[in-house]
Structures are given as C-alpha cells and as structure tokens.
C-alpha cells in the first residue's frame, strides 16, 4: 500500500512539473521538460534514501517555479531562474557540474570564457 502511495506521489509531482513548464518560454520549456523526463526515468528504481531526497528537491523546484511564474496572478511573478551559491557548487559531483555546464551552454547558446581559461 505504501509503495502504491509513493508511485502516485511521484506521478503527481512529475505531471505538475510538466504542467508548470508550459508557462516557460518555448526554448527553455523544451530543455527543461527533456531534463525532467530524463531525471525521473533515471531515478525510477533508486533506493528509498535517494528517493526521499529526489522527491524533496523536485518538490522545492515545483514550488520555486510556481512562485517565479506567478501562478497566483501576474503581480506575483518573479524573474525566472535563481543564482547558485558557492556552497551549492561544492555539493555537486564532477558529473553534475559538467551537466550544469552543458545546461548553461544549451540555455544561453554561449560558452563562458572564464571557465575556458582553467
């Protein structure tokens, strides 16, 4: 019974995020939706500890995106995106940093010259 409840929660969160992505600009919407699909597929059979972290992080993302899109009315909308703090970068594995870098290139269409020098 508990597993069925978990599956329902995952499905609701997944569909909620995809619906929220409809409010994004088209070029970001495609990128974000593909990323969400890939992440949910990759974590489909993860262990319980990782599933808890995964669900918490994606729930926070959905809440943040709801606030940024101003779903309680345009007067509540905020600029899209959020800057990462240096301590957040220190938590990433090398693979995640590379994914973040590729996401930056895909979303902006340009390479950060500061990172090329290193």
C-alpha positions as MATLAB code, in Angstrom:
seq = 'XXXXXXXXXXXXXXXXXXXXXXXXXXXXXXXXXXXXXXXXXXXXXXXXXXXXXXXXXXXXXXXXXXXXXXXXXXXXXXXXXXXXXXXXXXXXXXXXXXXXXXXXXXXXXXXXXXXXXX';
ca = [
       0.000    0.000    0.000;
       2.824    2.387    0.892;
       4.565    1.707   -2.437;
       1.373    2.499   -4.356;
       1.061    5.788   -2.475;
       4.692    6.631   -3.335;
       4.115    5.897   -7.027;
       1.073    8.175   -7.008;
       3.050   10.986   -5.360;
       5.845   10.650   -7.925;
       3.342   10.696  -10.796;
       1.539   13.772   -9.411;
       4.820   15.647   -8.931;
       6.023   14.685  -12.412;
       2.800   15.853  -14.076;
       2.749   19.038  -12.007;
       6.257   19.950  -13.145;
       5.403   19.248  -16.785;
       2.311   21.472  -16.462;
       4.394   24.225  -14.879;
       6.848   24.005  -17.761;
       4.064   25.058  -20.122;
       4.438   28.540  -18.633;
       8.125   28.764  -19.566;
       9.438   30.390  -22.736;
       9.439   27.764  -25.550;
      13.233   27.377  -25.791;
      13.535   26.785  -22.052;
      10.393   24.650  -21.913;
      11.803   22.007  -24.262;
      15.133   21.886  -22.461;
      13.540   21.704  -19.008;
      10.931   19.131  -19.952;
      13.521   16.837  -21.514;
      15.697   17.169  -18.415;
      12.800   16.364  -16.081;
      11.826   13.288  -18.116;
      15.410   12.038  -18.088;
      15.853   12.573  -14.342;
      12.601   10.853  -13.422;
      13.467    7.888  -15.671;
      16.980    7.622  -14.228;
      15.656    7.584  -10.667;
      12.774    5.202  -11.301;
      14.402    2.325   -9.432;
      16.568    4.194   -6.920;
      16.773    3.209   -3.269;
      14.479    4.725   -0.666;
      17.023    7.201    0.764;
      17.745    8.675   -2.659;
      14.021    8.697   -3.499;
      13.306   10.879   -0.463;
      15.997   13.384   -1.438;
      14.861   13.278   -5.072;
      11.232   13.984   -4.189;
      12.142   16.796   -1.786;
      14.387   18.532   -4.317;
      11.858   18.300   -7.162;
       9.060   19.461   -4.855;
      11.143   22.520   -3.939;
      11.733   23.114   -7.657;
       7.988   22.964   -8.371;
       7.267   25.424   -5.557;
      10.015   27.787   -6.736;
       8.784   27.621  -10.341;
       5.211   28.293   -9.212;
       6.386   31.455   -7.450;
       8.510   32.562  -10.401;
       5.723   32.061  -12.921;
       3.301   33.992  -10.733;
       0.538   31.405  -10.826;
      -1.385   33.341   -8.211;
      -1.534   36.207  -10.685;
       0.968   38.144  -12.816;
       1.621   40.576   -9.974;
       3.296   37.739   -8.046;
       5.635   36.680  -10.890;
       9.382   36.898  -10.328;
      12.279   36.683  -12.803;
      12.926   33.117  -13.952;
      15.919   31.319  -12.566;
      17.962   31.506   -9.416;
      21.678   32.013   -8.873;
      23.523   29.210   -7.130;
      25.597   29.978   -4.071;
      29.226   28.872   -3.903;
      28.405   26.350   -1.169;
      25.837   24.794   -3.534;
      28.534   24.229   -6.149;
      30.696   22.456   -3.566;
      27.922   19.875   -3.058;
      27.934   18.794   -6.725;
      29.834   15.786   -8.041;
      32.049   16.341  -11.104;
      29.421   14.700  -13.330;
      26.760   17.084  -12.030;
      28.995   20.115  -12.588;
      29.538   19.005  -16.165;
      25.775   18.603  -16.653;
      25.229   22.061  -15.196;
      27.840   23.497  -17.559;
      26.191   21.799  -20.566;
      22.815   23.129  -19.418;
      24.251   26.640  -19.256;
      25.632   26.332  -22.796;
      22.351   24.907  -24.116;
      20.233   27.561  -22.437;
      22.382   30.588  -23.277;
      23.979   29.437  -26.523;
      27.369   30.687  -25.413;
      30.421   29.325  -23.676;
      31.600   31.031  -20.504;
      35.076   32.378  -21.351;
      36.058   32.390  -17.653;
      35.773   28.598  -17.478;
      37.764   28.092  -20.696;
      40.872   29.620  -19.122;
      41.069   26.982  -16.381;
];
